[in-house]
Amino acid sequence: MDGIHLLGEWFDCPAESPAMIQSGALRSLCLAATQGAGLTAVGDKFHQFAPQGVTGMVLLAESHLAIHTWPESGFVSVDVYVCNFSADNTPKAQHLFDALRRAFQPARVSEHTIRRGGLEPVRKAA
Amino acid sequence: MDGIHLLGEWFDCPAESPAMIQSGALRSLCLAATQGAGLTAVGDKFHQFAPQGVTGMVLLAESHLAIHTWPESGFVSVDVYVCNFSADNTPKAQHLFDALRRAFQPARVSEHTIRRGGLEPVRKAA
């Protein structure tokens, strides 16, 4: 299944932003950004760590969004993965990714795009 | 946050295996494999598509597991991402990934390992 996976490591994000520290705020942000991108959430789960940090995922009809925050170091890790089953969802994935980046306001980023699930598997399974 | 991300595209998996087609079976497999690898689940969510296919995620204390099945094409996409906050969790991630591969029995695979969240961000944010 052809798809696109966007990976972000976002550094120096303001640590006090609600989405960095509260699971409810992060969930609201993720679901709103998913909807805003025209992607379809079919389930989600978020978890609040003690003393700090939030982790969460949104199951998409198109694949998934995953996000992890470390307020103590201003760091956010994000994955947006969409499959192109019935349409090219790449622009929607980028829209979602960009909306989240805007929300977290990182000063520095490391980002990669991976094309997944093409028709050319590289080796036979062991 | 330094971490390791294993990505798998597994082809020609037997389409009739319960974990390919039933969300409950996939959830049980994922939670057992997580525990077997010595990783810590803090939440999970699985979704059954109609007419077929399952998607799910396990939130880990160490980051996440995500998996999507397409029984109609014998295809499975999997992500295992662990951060090395207090220890090097790479062997545990590989253990989980290998256990899932054994369960799905792909004939062909495309797999990649990505090192994430290092100390060298590549550019300033726009």
gemmi code that builds the backbone of each chain (N, CA, C; Angstrom):
import gemmi

chains = {
    "A": [
        ("MET", (0.849, -1.194, 0.000), (0.000, 0.000, 0.000), (0.881, 1.239, 0.000)),
        ("ASP", (0.847, 1.939, -1.083), (1.643, 3.153, -1.222), (1.210, 4.193, -0.192)),
        ("GLY", (2.192, 4.850, 0.409), (1.860, 5.877, 1.398), (3.019, 6.803, 1.653)),
        ("ILE", (2.747, 7.808, 2.470), (3.773, 8.789, 2.810), (3.819, 8.950, 4.328)),
        ("HIS", (5.031, 9.035, 4.862), (5.211, 9.143, 6.310), (6.089, 10.356, 6.592)),
        ("LEU", (5.553, 11.295, 7.326), (6.283, 12.493, 7.716), (6.732, 12.348, 9.163)),
        ("LEU", (8.016, 12.535, 9.411), (8.575, 12.412, 10.755), (9.174, 13.741, 11.167)),
        ("GLY", (8.823, 14.195, 12.351), (9.374, 15.452, 12.842), (9.940, 15.323, 14.238)),
        ("GLU", (11.097, 15.966, 14.407), (11.679, 16.149, 15.743), (11.741, 17.657, 15.913)),
        ("TRP", (10.986, 18.138, 16.861), (10.861, 19.583, 17.037), (11.510, 19.982, 18.354)),
        ("PHE", (12.451, 20.916, 18.255), (13.267, 21.321, 19.408), (12.899, 22.737, 19.856)),
        ("ASP", (13.133, 22.978, 21.139), (12.945, 24.311, 21.716), (11.514, 24.804, 21.523)),
        ("CYS", (10.567, 23.909, 21.765), (9.155, 24.299, 21.777), (8.842, 24.924, 23.145)),
        ("PRO", (8.019, 25.978, 23.170), (7.658, 26.569, 24.468), (7.040, 25.515, 25.391)),
        ("ALA", (7.667, 25.346, 26.537), (7.305, 24.221, 27.416), (5.977, 24.420, 28.113)),
        ("GLU", (5.524, 25.676, 28.175), (4.319, 25.949, 28.960), (3.034, 25.844, 28.132)),
        ("SER", (3.147, 25.568, 26.832), (1.930, 25.518, 26.029), (1.072, 24.325, 26.464)),
        ("PRO", (-0.246, 24.518, 26.526), (-1.115, 23.452, 27.046), (-0.921, 22.115, 26.343)),
        ("ALA", (-0.732, 22.127, 25.036), (-0.595, 20.868, 24.303), (0.698, 20.128, 24.652)),
        ("MET", (1.664, 20.854, 25.214), (2.910, 20.210, 25.650), (2.704, 19.438, 26.950)),
        ("ILE", (1.768, 19.896, 27.769), (1.728, 19.402, 29.151), (0.421, 18.739, 29.559)),
        ("GLN", (-0.652, 18.939, 28.780), (-1.956, 18.389, 29.185), (-2.497, 17.474, 28.091)),
        ("SER", (-2.828, 16.263, 28.474), (-3.291, 15.293, 27.476), (-4.579, 15.763, 26.800)),
        ("GLY", (-5.468, 16.410, 27.565), (-6.716, 16.876, 26.969), (-6.482, 17.943, 25.916)),
        ("ALA", (-5.559, 18.849, 26.212), (-5.249, 19.914, 25.251), (-4.567, 19.341, 24.013)),
        ("LEU", (-3.680, 18.369, 24.212), (-3.007, 17.761, 23.061), (-4.020, 17.003, 22.201)),
        ("ARG", (-4.923, 16.280, 22.855), (-5.955, 15.538, 22.111), (-6.824, 16.497, 21.286)),
        ("SER", (-7.247, 17.584, 21.909), (-8.090, 18.550, 21.187), (-7.353, 19.120, 19.973)),
        ("LEU", (-6.096, 19.466, 20.184), (-5.287, 19.999, 19.081), (-5.200, 18.980, 17.946)),
        ("CYS", (-4.887, 17.736, 18.296), (-4.678, 16.709, 17.264), (-5.966, 16.421, 16.492)),
        ("LEU", (-7.074, 16.333, 17.213), (-8.338, 16.028, 16.523), (-8.773, 17.201, 15.648)),
        ("ALA", (-8.578, 18.419, 16.135), (-8.946, 19.586, 15.328), (-8.054, 19.686, 14.092)),
        ("ALA", (-6.767, 19.423, 14.268), (-5.841, 19.513, 13.134), (-6.119, 18.403, 12.116)),
        ("THR", (-6.503, 17.235, 12.622), (-6.861, 16.123, 11.724), (-8.066, 16.505, 10.871)),
        ("GLN", (-9.072, 17.023, 11.550), (-10.284, 17.432, 10.832), (-9.978, 18.569, 9.862)),
        ("GLY", (-9.166, 19.505, 10.315), (-8.807, 20.644, 9.472), (-8.066, 20.244, 8.211)),
        ("ALA", (-7.363, 19.115, 8.299), (-6.607, 18.636, 7.139), (-7.456, 17.790, 6.201)),
        ("GLY", (-8.695, 17.518, 6.624), (-9.550, 16.690, 5.784), (-9.280, 15.208, 5.930)),
        ("LEU", (-8.592, 14.831, 7.012), (-8.361, 13.418, 7.302), (-9.423, 12.920, 8.275)),
        ("THR", (-9.565, 11.601, 8.369), (-10.675, 11.015, 9.114), (-10.184, 10.227, 10.317)),
        ("ALA", (-10.480, 10.720, 11.527), (-10.140, 9.999, 12.752), (-11.149, 8.876, 12.974)),
        ("VAL", (-10.634, 7.682, 13.297), (-11.531, 6.562, 13.618), (-11.321, 6.089, 15.063)),
        ("GLY", (-10.438, 6.745, 15.792), (-10.194, 6.422, 17.188), (-8.981, 7.190, 17.674)),
        ("ASP", (-8.827, 7.308, 18.976), (-7.649, 7.988, 19.512), (-7.395, 7.538, 20.936)),
        ("LYS", (-6.191, 7.769, 21.381), (-5.806, 7.448, 22.760), (-4.684, 8.379, 23.177)),
        ("PHE", (-4.831, 8.993, 24.346), (-3.803, 9.901, 24.856), (-3.486, 9.518, 26.298)),
        ("HIS", (-2.264, 9.750, 26.692), (-1.814, 9.365, 28.027), (-0.978, 10.470, 28.644)),
        ("GLN", (-1.304, 10.768, 29.886), (-0.560, 11.786, 30.631), (0.499, 11.108, 31.489)),
        ("PHE", (1.753, 11.475, 31.280), (2.812, 10.946, 32.136), (2.961, 11.824, 33.384)),
        ("ALA", (3.452, 11.199, 34.445), (3.802, 11.942, 35.657), (5.315, 11.867, 35.827)),
        ("PRO", (6.020, 12.932, 36.135), (5.455, 14.232, 36.484), (5.068, 15.070, 35.273)),
        ("GLN", (5.515, 14.698, 34.066), (5.180, 15.540, 32.918), (5.366, 14.765, 31.623)),
        ("GLY", (4.823, 15.330, 30.561), (4.922, 14.684, 29.255), (3.593, 14.067, 28.871)),
        ("VAL", (3.304, 14.091, 27.578), (2.070, 13.524, 27.058), (2.416, 12.691, 25.831)),
        ("THR", (1.685, 11.611, 25.663), (1.859, 10.802, 24.474), (0.472, 10.492, 23.938)),
        ("GLY", (0.343, 10.412, 22.624), (-0.979, 10.156, 22.082), (-0.934, 9.760, 20.625)),
        ("MET", (-2.055, 9.167, 20.199), (-2.167, 8.734, 18.820), (-3.596, 8.938, 18.357)),
        ("VAL", (-3.718, 9.244, 17.094), (-5.026, 9.271, 16.436), (-4.995, 8.231, 15.328)),
        ("LEU", (-5.887, 7.272, 15.413), (-6.051, 6.316, 14.322), (-6.822, 7.009, 13.221)),
        ("LEU", (-6.257, 6.976, 12.032), (-6.910, 7.585, 10.879), (-7.441, 6.506, 9.950)),
        ("ALA", (-8.503, 6.812, 9.252), (-8.912, 5.924, 8.159), (-7.748, 5.776, 7.183)),
        ("GLU", (-6.898, 6.815, 7.132), (-5.770, 6.831, 6.185), (-4.477, 6.257, 6.775)),
        ("SER", (-4.357, 6.074, 8.060), (-3.279, 5.387, 8.798), (-3.156, 5.955, 10.212)),
        ("HIS", (-2.202, 6.837, 10.508), (-2.136, 7.318, 11.891), (-1.343, 8.613, 12.062)),
        ("LEU", (-1.641, 9.238, 13.182), (-0.872, 10.344, 13.739), (-0.383, 9.911, 15.113)),
        ("ALA", (0.887, 10.117, 15.402), (1.427, 9.828, 16.729), (2.259, 11.008, 17.180)),
        ("ILE", (2.183, 11.315, 18.478), (2.892, 12.487, 18.974), (3.305, 12.267, 20.422)),
        ("HIS", (4.509, 12.729, 20.743), (5.053, 12.573, 22.088), (5.711, 13.887, 22.491)),
        ("THR", (5.424, 14.346, 23.698), (6.020, 15.606, 24.162), (6.909, 15.385, 25.391)),
        ("TRP", (7.984, 16.132, 25.448), (8.876, 16.164, 26.619), (9.013, 17.633, 27.036)),
        ("PRO", (8.081, 18.131, 27.841), (8.121, 19.553, 28.215), (9.443, 19.949, 28.867)),
        ("GLU", (10.025, 19.017, 29.629), (11.255, 19.349, 30.363), (12.417, 19.683, 29.438)),
        ("SER", (12.328, 19.227, 28.188), (13.398, 19.575, 27.250), (12.856, 20.309, 26.022)),
        ("GLY", (11.592, 20.702, 26.055), (11.020, 21.466, 24.946), (10.986, 20.689, 23.641)),
        ("PHE", (10.881, 19.375, 23.750), (11.011, 18.509, 22.583), (9.682, 17.821, 22.264)),
        ("VAL", (9.384, 17.748, 20.966), (8.195, 17.041, 20.481), (8.606, 16.148, 19.325)),
        ("SER", (8.108, 14.936, 19.346), (8.318, 13.991, 18.250), (6.960, 13.706, 17.627)),
        ("VAL", (6.879, 13.772, 16.302), (5.580, 13.591, 15.638), (5.721, 12.713, 14.403)),
        ("ASP", (4.715, 11.882, 14.174), (4.611, 11.044, 12.976), (3.244, 11.247, 12.349)),
        ("VAL", (3.230, 11.523, 11.070), (1.982, 11.521, 10.306), (2.176, 10.555, 9.146)),
        ("TYR", (1.381, 9.518, 9.152), (1.513, 8.472, 8.128), (0.153, 8.307, 7.460)),
        ("VAL", (0.118, 8.481, 6.147), (-1.142, 8.276, 5.412), (-0.894, 7.345, 4.236)),
        ("CYS", (-1.835, 6.475, 4.007), (-1.803, 5.629, 2.826), (-2.662, 6.257, 1.742)),
        ("ASN", (-2.306, 5.904, 0.531), (-3.002, 6.480, -0.620), (-3.880, 5.422, -1.276)),
        ("PHE", (-4.786, 4.895, -0.467), (-5.610, 3.786, -0.923), (-6.536, 4.206, -2.059)),
        ("SER", (-7.278, 5.252, -1.847), (-8.254, 5.661, -2.855), (-7.953, 7.041, -3.430)),
        ("ALA", (-6.923, 7.696, -2.865), (-6.555, 9.030, -3.355), (-5.161, 9.344, -2.838)),
        ("ASP", (-4.507, 10.323, -3.418), (-3.206, 10.767, -2.913), (-3.452, 11.692, -1.722)),
        ("ASN", (-3.174, 11.177, -0.526), (-3.423, 11.950, 0.692), (-2.212, 12.762, 1.155)),
        ("THR", (-1.185, 12.828, 0.327), (0.032, 13.534, 0.725), (-0.239, 14.991, 1.119)),
        ("PRO", (-1.007, 15.745, 0.327), (-1.247, 17.140, 0.737), (-1.959, 17.247, 2.084)),
        ("LYS", (-2.861, 16.337, 2.361), (-3.563, 16.359, 3.653), (-2.595, 16.044, 4.796)),
        ("ALA", (-1.712, 15.079, 4.572), (-0.719, 14.754, 5.600), (0.166, 15.961, 5.894)),
        ("GLN", (0.590, 16.639, 4.850), (1.454, 17.813, 5.033), (0.687, 18.920, 5.751)),
        ("HIS", (-0.566, 19.062, 5.429), (-1.413, 20.070, 6.076), (-1.490, 19.810, 7.579)),
        ("LEU", (-1.723, 18.576, 7.948), (-1.803, 18.199, 9.364), (-0.460, 18.446, 10.059)),
        ("PHE", (0.605, 18.005, 9.425), (1.951, 18.151, 9.990), (2.279, 19.632, 10.207)),
        ("ASP", (1.987, 20.446, 9.207), (2.289, 21.879, 9.294), (1.463, 22.560, 10.387)),
        ("ALA", (0.207, 22.132, 10.531), (-0.652, 22.730, 11.564), (-0.111, 22.411, 12.957)),
        ("LEU", (0.368, 21.203, 13.140), (0.928, 20.839, 14.445), (2.229, 21.602, 14.707)),
        ("ARG", (3.055, 21.726, 13.668), (4.304, 22.482, 13.855), (4.017, 23.920, 14.257)),
        ("ARG", (3.029, 24.511, 13.602), (2.653, 25.890, 13.964), (2.207, 25.969, 15.423)),
        ("ALA", (1.507, 24.952, 15.873), (0.994, 24.960, 17.243), (2.122, 24.859, 18.271)),
        ("PHE", (3.150, 24.091, 17.955), (4.218, 23.866, 18.944), (5.350, 24.885, 18.856)),
        ("GLN", (5.412, 25.603, 17.744), (6.398, 26.681, 17.589), (7.837, 26.269, 17.903)),
        ("PRO", (8.341, 25.221, 17.300), (9.734, 24.848, 17.552), (10.688, 25.900, 16.996)),
        ("ALA", (11.818, 26.095, 17.679), (12.844, 26.994, 17.163), (13.709, 26.279, 16.129)),
        ("ARG", (13.858, 24.963, 16.303), (14.679, 24.165, 15.392), (13.971, 22.853, 15.134)),
        ("VAL", (14.172, 22.326, 13.936), (13.480, 21.088, 13.573), (14.427, 20.152, 12.828)),
        ("SER", (14.111, 18.883, 12.924), (14.703, 17.856, 12.071), (13.519, 17.073, 11.515)),
        ("GLU", (13.381, 17.062, 10.197), (12.185, 16.460, 9.589), (12.562, 15.589, 8.398)),
        ("HIS", (11.829, 14.525, 8.243), (12.076, 13.611, 7.130), (10.760, 13.121, 6.544)),
        ("THR", (10.808, 12.827, 5.259), (9.663, 12.244, 4.569), (10.077, 10.887, 4.015)),
        ("ILE", (9.271, 9.888, 4.293), (9.561, 8.535, 3.817), (8.396, 8.051, 2.970)),
        ("ARG", (8.721, 7.531, 1.817), (7.707, 6.901, 0.978), (7.605, 5.449, 1.410)),
        ("ARG", (6.394, 4.975, 1.664), (6.230, 3.638, 2.242), (5.377, 2.734, 1.372)),
        ("GLY", (5.662, 1.446, 1.502), (4.763, 0.424, 0.981), (4.677, 0.349, -0.522)),
        ("GLY", (5.729, 0.745, -1.208), (5.715, 0.657, -2.662), (5.659, -0.783, -3.139)),
        ("LEU", (5.795, -0.933, -4.399), (5.618, -2.248, -5.004), (6.914, -3.033, -5.095)),
        ("GLU", (7.991, -2.505, -4.547), (9.298, -3.145, -4.697), (9.887, -3.544, -3.355)),
        ("PRO", (9.402, -4.624, -2.769), (10.023, -5.087, -1.531), (11.483, -5.445, -1.786)),
        ("VAL", (12.323, -5.181, -0.810), (13.754, -5.267, -1.053), (14.340, -6.662, -0.849)),
        ("ARG", (13.678, -7.511, -0.103), (14.276, -8.831, 0.105), (13.212, -9.832, 0.531)),
        ("LYS", (13.549, -11.095, 0.332), (12.694, -12.148, 0.858), (12.828, -12.191, 2.368)),
        ("ALA", (11.738, -12.527, 3.041), (11.804, -12.660, 4.491), (12.693, -13.844, 4.843)),
        ("ALA", (13.349, -13.727, 5.991), (14.232, -14.820, 6.435), (13.390, -16.064, 6.751)),
    ],
    "B": [
        ("MET", (15.311, 13.905, 22.117), (15.265, 12.600, 22.785), (15.721, 11.525, 21.803)),
        ("ASP", (16.844, 10.958, 22.080), (17.387, 9.912, 21.217), (16.467, 8.692, 21.192)),
        ("GLY", (16.274, 8.145, 20.007), (15.413, 6.969, 19.908), (15.640, 6.220, 18.608)),
        ("ILE", (14.955, 5.093, 18.488), (15.091, 4.262, 17.299), (13.696, 3.931, 16.780)),
        ("HIS", (13.540, 3.972, 15.453), (12.226, 3.736, 14.843), (12.396, 2.657, 13.774)),
        ("LEU", (11.712, 1.554, 13.959), (11.738, 0.450, 13.002), (10.466, 0.498, 12.171)),
        ("LEU", (10.630, 0.494, 10.845), (9.485, 0.549, 9.934), (9.484, -0.709, 9.085)),
        ("GLY", (8.343, -1.352, 9.007), (8.242, -2.556, 8.192), (7.064, -2.510, 7.245)),
        ("GLU", (7.323, -2.973, 6.026), (6.250, -3.224, 5.053), (6.344, -4.716, 4.775)),
        ("TRP", (5.326, -5.426, 5.140), (5.362, -6.882, 5.027), (4.358, -7.334, 3.969)),
        ("PHE", (4.867, -8.092, 3.010), (4.065, -8.485, 1.841), (3.768, -9.983, 1.878)),
        ("ASP", (2.661, -10.338, 1.246), (2.287, -11.750, 1.099), (2.148, -12.428, 2.451)),
        ("CYS", (1.515, -11.744, 3.380), (1.166, -12.352, 4.663), (-0.107, -13.185, 4.473)),
        ("PRO", (-0.202, -14.348, 5.116), (-1.426, -15.147, 5.005), (-2.652, -14.325, 5.439)),
        ("ALA", (-3.598, -14.192, 4.519), (-4.714, -13.270, 4.729), (-5.716, -13.769, 5.750)),
        ("GLU", (-5.694, -15.064, 6.013), (-6.714, -15.621, 6.903), (-6.303, -15.633, 8.361)),
        ("SER", (-5.085, -15.185, 8.677), (-4.670, -15.232, 10.085), (-5.526, -14.258, 10.894)),
        ("PRO", (-5.917, -14.666, 12.103), (-6.825, -13.831, 12.901), (-6.322, -12.394, 13.097)),
        ("ALA", (-5.014, -12.225, 13.306), (-4.502, -10.879, 13.551), (-4.595, -9.995, 12.315)),
        ("MET", (-4.746, -10.609, 11.131), (-4.917, -9.821, 9.908), (-6.331, -9.263, 9.795)),
        ("ILE", (-7.287, -9.970, 10.382), (-8.682, -9.661, 10.067), (-9.553, -9.279, 11.266)),
        ("GLN", (-9.095, -9.545, 12.485), (-9.923, -9.272, 13.667), (-9.185, -8.320, 14.610)),
        ("SER", (-9.843, -7.248, 14.966), (-9.176, -6.263, 15.817), (-8.819, -6.847, 17.184)),
        ("GLY", (-9.680, -7.713, 17.714), (-9.385, -8.303, 19.022), (-8.145, -9.182, 18.981)),
        ("ALA", (-8.022, -9.950, 17.912), (-6.850, -10.822, 17.772), (-5.584, -9.995, 17.569)),
        ("LEU", (-5.687, -8.926, 16.791), (-4.510, -8.073, 16.580), (-4.107, -7.390, 17.881)),
        ("ARG", (-5.100, -6.933, 18.624), (-4.798, -6.284, 19.913), (-4.099, -7.252, 20.863)),
        ("SER", (-4.629, -8.467, 20.953), (-4.021, -9.461, 21.846), (-2.580, -9.752, 21.442)),
        ("LEU", (-2.373, -9.911, 20.149), (-1.017, -10.154, 19.647), (-0.080, -9.006, 20.026)),
        ("CYS", (-0.525, -7.796, 19.770), (0.340, -6.633, 20.014), (0.660, -6.464, 21.497)),
        ("LEU", (-0.338, -6.637, 22.345), (-0.090, -6.468, 23.780), (0.812, -7.574, 24.319)),
        ("ALA", (0.603, -8.796, 23.840), (1.459, -9.901, 24.281), (2.892, -9.696, 23.797)),
        ("ALA", (3.040, -9.265, 22.568), (4.382, -9.052, 22.018), (5.078, -7.884, 22.719)),
        ("THR", (4.314, -6.872, 23.072), (4.880, -5.740, 23.817), (5.406, -6.197, 25.168)),
        ("GLN", (4.571, -6.950, 25.855), (4.979, -7.462, 27.168), (6.175, -8.409, 27.029)),
        ("GLY", (6.127, -9.260, 26.005), (7.212, -10.211, 25.786), (8.547, -9.544, 25.505)),
        ("ALA", (8.473, -8.344, 24.951), (9.702, -7.609, 24.638), (10.207, -6.801, 25.823)),
        ("GLY", (9.422, -6.777, 26.890), (9.839, -6.008, 28.060), (9.540, -4.527, 27.939)),
        ("LEU", (8.641, -4.186, 27.012), (8.205, -2.799, 26.881), (6.904, -2.601, 27.657)),
        ("THR", (6.559, -1.340, 27.914), (5.451, -1.035, 28.818), (4.319, -0.328, 28.086)),
        ("ALA", (3.176, -1.009, 27.948), (1.989, -0.391, 27.351), (1.316, 0.513, 28.372)),
        ("VAL", (0.970, 1.734, 27.937), (0.230, 2.642, 28.821), (-1.153, 2.954, 28.248)),
        ("GLY", (-1.491, 2.361, 27.112), (-2.801, 2.553, 26.503), (-2.793, 1.935, 25.115)),
        ("ASP", (-3.980, 1.695, 24.576), (-4.036, 1.147, 23.222), (-5.383, 1.461, 22.598)),
        ("LYS", (-5.440, 1.382, 21.298), (-6.687, 1.590, 20.558), (-6.617, 0.801, 19.257)),
        ("PHE", (-7.664, 0.053, 18.968), (-7.710, -0.738, 17.738), (-9.053, -0.491, 17.061)),
        ("HIS", (-9.044, -0.563, 15.749), (-10.253, -0.274, 14.977), (-10.419, -1.293, 13.863)),
        ("GLN", (-11.630, -1.792, 13.752), (-11.965, -2.762, 12.712), (-12.597, -2.025, 11.534)),
        ("PHE", (-11.991, -2.169, 10.358), (-12.589, -1.567, 9.176), (-13.584, -2.536, 8.547)),
        ("ALA", (-14.563, -1.999, 7.833), (-15.488, -2.805, 7.054), (-15.241, -2.499, 5.582)),
        ("PRO", (-15.156, -3.465, 4.708), (-15.429, -4.877, 4.980), (-14.266, -5.624, 5.617)),
        ("GLN", (-13.054, -5.054, 5.576), (-11.924, -5.772, 6.158), (-10.778, -4.825, 6.450)),
        ("GLY", (-9.819, -5.355, 7.219), (-8.659, -4.556, 7.597), (-8.770, -4.110, 9.043)),
        ("VAL", (-7.628, -4.022, 9.687), (-7.574, -3.601, 11.089), (-6.461, -2.579, 11.226)),
        ("THR", (-6.669, -1.623, 12.095), (-5.634, -0.644, 12.395), (-5.561, -0.503, 13.905)),
        ("GLY", (-4.372, -0.302, 14.431), (-4.259, -0.190, 15.873), (-2.946, 0.390, 16.317)),
        ("MET", (-2.940, 0.809, 17.570), (-1.755, 1.400, 18.145), (-1.664, 1.026, 19.611)),
        ("VAL", (-0.461, 0.863, 20.074), (-0.193, 0.703, 21.500), (0.695, 1.862, 21.924)),
        ("LEU", (0.200, 2.647, 22.874), (1.040, 3.689, 23.457), (1.990, 3.017, 24.429)),
        ("LEU", (3.257, 3.293, 24.265), (4.274, 2.722, 25.148), (4.831, 3.810, 26.064)),
        ("ALA", (5.254, 3.408, 27.225), (6.025, 4.343, 28.052), (7.239, 4.802, 27.269)),
        ("GLU", (7.709, 3.933, 26.351), (8.921, 4.207, 25.562), (8.621, 4.894, 24.236)),
        ("SER", (7.422, 4.970, 23.771), (6.908, 5.735, 22.619), (5.693, 5.017, 21.999)),
        ("HIS", (5.808, 4.268, 20.885), (4.605, 3.639, 20.361), (4.868, 2.482, 19.404)),
        ("LEU", (3.831, 1.689, 19.269), (3.701, 0.657, 18.241), (2.464, 0.997, 17.424)),
        ("ALA", (2.578, 0.963, 16.101), (1.423, 1.183, 15.229), (1.415, 0.106, 14.156)),
        ("ILE", (0.222, -0.367, 13.816), (0.150, -1.461, 12.848), (-1.150, -1.354, 12.048)),
        ("HIS", (-1.045, -1.641, 10.768), (-2.194, -1.566, 9.866), (-2.175, -2.798, 8.966)),
        ("THR", (-3.313, -3.441, 8.814), (-3.386, -4.635, 7.963), (-4.340, -4.424, 6.785)),
        ("TRP", (-3.958, -4.998, 5.655), (-4.810, -5.026, 4.461), (-4.936, -6.482, 4.027)),
        ("PRO", (-5.885, -7.226, 4.613), (-5.989, -8.656, 4.284), (-6.173, -8.903, 2.792)),
        ("GLU", (-6.875, -8.004, 2.131), (-7.174, -8.207, 0.713), (-5.920, -8.233, -0.152)),
        ("SER", (-4.847, -7.648, 0.351), (-3.603, -7.697, -0.417), (-2.469, -8.353, 0.368)),
        ("GLY", (-2.789, -8.959, 1.512), (-1.770, -9.660, 2.293), (-0.670, -8.750, 2.792)),
        ("PHE", (-1.025, -7.499, 3.023), (-0.032, -6.480, 3.361), (-0.208, -5.981, 4.795)),
        ("VAL", (0.923, -5.801, 5.474), (0.933, -5.244, 6.829), (2.000, -4.157, 6.896)),
        ("SER", (1.644, -3.054, 7.507), (2.577, -1.962, 7.756), (2.751, -1.826, 9.258)),
        ("VAL", (3.986, -1.751, 9.726), (4.219, -1.695, 11.173), (5.284, -0.654, 11.513)),
        ("ASP", (5.095, 0.002, 12.645), (6.058, 0.952, 13.201), (6.305, 0.607, 14.655)),
        ("VAL", (7.555, 0.505, 15.014), (7.933, 0.394, 16.425), (8.927, 1.511, 16.701)),
        ("TYR", (8.542, 2.407, 17.582), (9.376, 3.566, 17.900), (9.594, 3.590, 19.404)),
        ("VAL", (10.846, 3.564, 19.808), (11.164, 3.650, 21.239), (12.188, 4.749, 21.470)),
        ("CYS", (12.008, 5.465, 22.549), (13.003, 6.439, 22.966), (13.889, 5.818, 24.030)),
        ("ASN", (15.067, 6.363, 24.102), (16.069, 5.822, 25.028), (16.267, 6.797, 26.177)),
        ("PHE", (15.171, 7.055, 26.864), (15.182, 8.068, 27.923), (16.074, 7.643, 29.090)),
        ("SER", (15.833, 6.463, 29.593), (16.573, 6.011, 30.774), (17.426, 4.783, 30.484)),
        ("ALA", (17.302, 4.244, 29.272), (18.081, 3.058, 28.897), (18.028, 2.924, 27.384)),
        ("ASP", (18.929, 2.138, 26.816), (18.884, 1.857, 25.383), (17.833, 0.778, 25.139)),
        ("ASN", (16.702, 1.181, 24.589), (15.599, 0.247, 24.367), (15.627, -0.403, 22.980)),
        ("THR", (16.700, -0.207, 22.247), (16.776, -0.754, 20.897), (16.572, -2.271, 20.854)),
        ("PRO", (17.224, -3.054, 21.721), (16.999, -4.506, 21.668), (15.536, -4.884, 21.920)),
        ("LYS", (14.879, -4.173, 22.794), (13.464, -4.459, 23.069), (12.600, -4.129, 21.857)),
        ("ALA", (12.911, -3.026, 21.204), (12.166, -2.662, 19.998), (12.333, -3.734, 18.925)),
        ("GLN", (13.549, -4.192, 18.749), (13.804, -5.221, 17.743), (13.096, -6.521, 18.111)),
        ("HIS", (13.072, -6.832, 19.390), (12.390, -8.039, 19.866), (10.904, -7.979, 19.516)),
        ("LEU", (10.289, -6.834, 19.784), (8.868, -6.656, 19.469), (8.619, -6.756, 17.965)),
        ("PHE", (9.445, -6.079, 17.212), (9.309, -6.065, 15.752), (9.435, -7.489, 15.186)),
        ("ASP", (10.425, -8.220, 15.664), (10.658, -9.590, 15.183), (9.498, -10.511, 15.554)),
        ("ALA", (8.956, -10.334, 16.749), (7.836, -11.183, 17.182), (6.618, -10.959, 16.290)),
        ("LEU", (6.394, -9.709, 15.924), (5.252, -9.414, 15.055), (5.496, -9.972, 13.649)),
        ("ARG", (6.718, -9.845, 13.164), (7.015, -10.389, 11.835), (6.775, -11.899, 11.817)),
        ("ARG", (7.226, -12.576, 12.865), (6.999, -14.034, 12.943), (5.505, -14.351, 12.933)),
        ("ALA", (4.726, -13.527, 13.589), (3.282, -13.786, 13.662), (2.605, -13.618, 12.301)),
        ("PHE", (3.071, -12.667, 11.507), (2.395, -12.385, 10.229), (2.959, -13.186, 9.058)),
        ("GLN", (4.149, -13.736, 9.250), (4.747, -14.617, 8.238), (4.772, -14.019, 6.829)),
        ("PRO", (5.341, -12.847, 6.664), (5.421, -12.284, 5.315), (6.388, -13.093, 4.451)),
        ("ALA", (6.094, -13.177, 3.162), (7.030, -13.821, 2.236), (8.118, -12.849, 1.802)),
        ("ARG", (7.783, -11.569, 1.774), (8.739, -10.542, 1.360), (8.582, -9.333, 2.270)),
        ("VAL", (9.674, -8.649, 2.501), (9.629, -7.508, 3.408), (10.436, -6.334, 2.853)),
        ("SER", (10.047, -5.171, 3.268), (10.851, -3.968, 3.089), (10.929, -3.321, 4.467)),
        ("GLU", (12.130, -3.171, 5.003), (12.268, -2.698, 6.385), (13.354, -1.633, 6.478)),
        ("HIS", (13.137, -0.701, 7.362), (14.107, 0.369, 7.569), (14.211, 0.711, 9.048)),
        ("THR", (15.374, 1.170, 9.418), (15.619, 1.633, 10.788), (16.037, 3.095, 10.716)),
        ("ILE", (15.392, 3.898, 11.519), (15.701, 5.326, 11.548), (16.097, 5.716, 12.962)),
        ("ARG", (17.180, 6.412, 13.067), (17.598, 6.962, 14.355), (16.922, 8.320, 14.506)),
        ("ARG", (16.282, 8.539, 15.637), (15.487, 9.753, 15.788), (15.918, 10.613, 16.976)),
        ("GLY", (15.658, 11.903, 16.814), (15.734, 12.814, 17.950), (17.117, 13.067, 18.489)),
        ("GLY", (18.111, 12.943, 17.643), (19.477, 13.186, 18.098), (19.692, 14.647, 18.453)),
        ("LEU", (20.902, 14.970, 18.720), (21.224, 16.295, 19.228), (21.545, 17.286, 18.119)),
        ("GLU", (21.406, 16.866, 16.874), (21.826, 17.710, 15.757), (20.657, 18.055, 14.839)),
        ("PRO", (19.784, 18.939, 15.257), (18.701, 19.350, 14.372), (19.270, 19.966, 13.100)),
        ("VAL", (18.596, 19.729, 11.989), (19.206, 20.083, 10.711), (18.952, 21.510, 10.259)),
        ("ARG", (17.930, 22.151, 10.784), (17.690, 23.516, 10.313), (16.820, 24.275, 11.305)),
        ("LYS", (16.900, 25.578, 11.185), (16.006, 26.402, 11.976), (14.592, 26.285, 11.405)),
        ("ALA", (13.620, 26.369, 12.272), (12.237, 26.335, 11.811), (11.953, 27.587, 10.993)),
        ("ALA", (11.045, 27.445, 10.028), (10.693, 28.583, 9.174), (9.988, 29.637, 10.000)),
    ],
}
model = gemmi.Model(1)
for chain_id, residues in chains.items():
    chain = gemmi.Chain(chain_id)
    for i, (resn, *xyz) in enumerate(residues, 1):
        res = gemmi.Residue()
        res.name, res.seqid = resn, gemmi.SeqId(i, " ")
        for name, pos in zip(("N", "CA", "C"), xyz):
            atom = gemmi.Atom()
            atom.name, atom.element = name, gemmi.Element(name[0])
            atom.pos, atom.b_iso = gemmi.Position(*pos), 0.0
            res.add_atom(atom)
        chain.add_residue(res)
    model.add_chain(chain)
structure = gemmi.Structure()
structure.add_model(model)
structure.setup_entities()
